[in-house]
Amino acid sequence: FPKQISLGGKNVAWAQSEITGWMADRIAERNRGYDA
C-alpha cells in the first residue's frame, strides 16, 4: 500500500494517484490468475 502523508498531529492522507496505481496493480495481479 502507498506510504501515507502526514498532515500534522494524528491526521494523515494518501495521494490519489498513488492509490489508483496501487489498485491497478492489484487488479492486474488478480487478472493474471485468470489467464492460467
ZADOSE-392686 format. One record per atom (N, C-alpha, C, O): x, y, z; residue in one letter; atom name. Coordinates in steps of 0.2 Angstrom, whole numbers. Each point is the difference from the previous one (the first is absolute). Example, Ala and Ser with C-alpha at 12.3 -4.5 7.8 and 13.67 -1.06 7.14 Angstrom:
<pts>
- 66 / -28 / 39 / A / N .
- -4 / 6 / 0 / A / CA .
- 4 / 6 / 0 / A / C .
- 5 / -1 / 3 / A / O .
- -7 / 6 / -7 / S / N .
- 4 / 6 / 1 / S / CA .
- -4 / 5 / 3 / S / C .
- 3 / 6 / 1 / S / O .
</pts>
This chain:
<pts>
- 4 / -6 / 0 / F / N .
- -4 / 6 / 0 / F / CA .
- 4 / 6 / 0 / F / C .
- 6 / 0 / 3 / F / O .
- -8 / 6 / -6 / P / N .
- 5 / 6 / -1 / P / CA .
- 1 / 3 / 7 / P / C .
- -4 / -1 / 5 / P / O .
- 9 / 4 / -4 / K / N .
- 2 / 3 / 6 / K / CA .
- -4 / 6 / 2 / K / C .
- -2 / 4 / -5 / K / O .
- 0 / -3 / 11 / Q / N .
- -5 / 5 / 2 / Q / CA .
- 4 / 7 / 0 / Q / C .
- 6 / 0 / 1 / Q / O .
- -10 / 5 / -1 / I / N .
- 3 / 7 / 0 / I / CA .
- -2 / 3 / 7 / I / C .
- -6 / 1 / 1 / I / O .
- 10 / 1 / 3 / S / N .
- -2 / 4 / 6 / S / CA .
- -2 / 7 / -1 / S / C .
- 3 / 4 / -3 / S / O .
- -9 / -3 / 6 / L / N .
- -3 / 7 / -1 / L / CA .
- 1 / 3 / 7 / L / C .
- -3 / 6 / 1 / L / O .
- 6 / -9 / 4 / G / N .
- 1 / 4 / 6 / G / CA .
- -5 / -4 / 5 / G / C .
- -5 / -2 / -1 / G / O .
- 8 / 2 / 7 / G / N .
- -4 / -4 / 6 / G / CA .
- -1 / -7 / -2 / G / C .
- 5 / -3 / -2 / G / O .
- -11 / 1 / 3 / K / N .
- -1 / -7 / -2 / K / CA .
- -4 / -1 / -7 / K / C .
- -2 / -5 / -2 / K / O .
- 2 / 11 / -2 / N / N .
- -3 / 0 / -6 / N / CA .
- 5 / -3 / -6 / N / C .
- 5 / 3 / 0 / N / O .
- -8 / -7 / -4 / V / N .
- 4 / -2 / -5 / V / CA .
- -4 / -1 / -7 / V / C .
- -6 / 1 / 1 / V / O .
- 9 / -1 / -6 / A / N .
- -3 / -1 / -7 / A / CA .
- 4 / -4 / -5 / A / C .
- 6 / -2 / 2 / A / O .
- -9 / 1 / -7 / W / N .
- 4 / -4 / -6 / W / CA .
- -1 / 4 / -6 / W / C .
- -6 / 3 / -1 / W / O .
- 10 / -4 / -4 / A / N .
- 0 / 4 / -6 / A / CA .
- -5 / -5 / -4 / A / C .
- 1 / -6 / -1 / A / O .
- -6 / 9 / -2 / Q / N .
- -5 / -3 / -4 / Q / CA .
- 3 / -4 / -6 / Q / C .
- -1 / -6 / -1 / Q / O .
- 6 / 9 / -2 / S / N .
- 4 / -3 / -6 / S / CA .
- 3 / -7 / 2 / S / C .
- 1 / -4 / -3 / S / O .
- 2 / 4 / 9 / E / N .
- 4 / -5 / 3 / E / CA .
- -5 / -6 / 2 / E / C .
- 1 / -6 / -2 / E / O .
- -7 / 8 / 4 / I / N .
- -5 / -5 / 2 / I / CA .
- -3 / -3 / -6 / I / C .
- -1 / -6 / -1 / I / O .
- 0 / 10 / -4 / T / N .
- -3 / -3 / -7 / T / CA .
- 5 / -4 / -3 / T / C .
- -2 / -6 / -3 / T / O .
- 9 / 7 / 3 / G / N .
- 5 / -4 / -3 / G / CA .
- 0 / -7 / 4 / G / C .
- 1 / -5 / -3 / G / O .
- -1 / 6 / 10 / W / N .
- 0 / -6 / 4 / W / CA .
- -6 / -5 / -2 / W / C .
- 1 / -6 / 0 / W / O .
- -7 / 9 / 0 / M / N .
- -6 / -4 / -2 / M / CA .
- 1 / -3 / -7 / M / C .
- -2 / -6 / -1 / M / O .
- 5 / 10 / -4 / A / N .
- 1 / -3 / -6 / A / CA .
- 4 / -6 / 0 / A / C .
- -1 / -5 / -4 / A / O .
- 7 / 5 / 8 / D / N .
- 4 / -5 / 0 / D / CA .
- -3 / -6 / 3 / D / C .
- 1 / -6 / -2 / D / O .
- -5 / 7 / 8 / R / N .
- -4 / -6 / 3 / R / CA .
- -4 / -3 / -5 / R / C .
- -1 / -6 / 0 / R / O .
- -3 / 10 / -4 / I / N .
- -5 / -3 / -5 / I / CA .
- 4 / -4 / -5 / I / C .
- -2 / -5 / -2 / I / O .
- 8 / 8 / -1 / A / N .
- 4 / -4 / -5 / A / CA .
- 2 / -6 / 3 / A / C .
- 0 / -5 / -3 / A / O .
- 2 / 5 / 9 / E / N .
- 3 / -7 / 4 / E / CA .
- -6 / -5 / 0 / E / C .
- 1 / -6 / -2 / E / O .
- -7 / 9 / 4 / R / N .
- -6 / -5 / 0 / R / CA .
- -1 / -3 / -7 / R / C .
- -2 / -6 / -1 / R / O .
- 2 / 11 / -4 / N / N .
- -2 / -3 / -7 / N / CA .
- 5 / -4 / -3 / N / C .
- -2 / -5 / -3 / N / O .
- 8 / 5 / 5 / R / N .
- 5 / -5 / -2 / R / CA .
- -1 / -7 / 2 / R / C .
- 1 / -4 / -3 / R / O .
- -5 / 4 / 9 / G / N .
- -2 / -7 / 2 / G / CA .
- -5 / -3 / -4 / G / C .
- 0 / -6 / 0 / G / O .
- -4 / 10 / -3 / Y / N .
- -5 / -3 / -4 / Y / CA .
- 2 / -2 / -7 / Y / C .
- -3 / -4 / -4 / Y / O .
- 9 / 6 / 2 / D / N .
- 3 / -1 / -7 / D / CA .
- 3 / -7 / 0 / D / C .
- 1 / -3 / -5 / D / O .
- 0 / 0 / 11 / A / N .
- 4 / -7 / 1 / A / CA .
- -5 / -5 / -3 / A / C .
- 2 / -6 / 0 / A / O .
</pts>
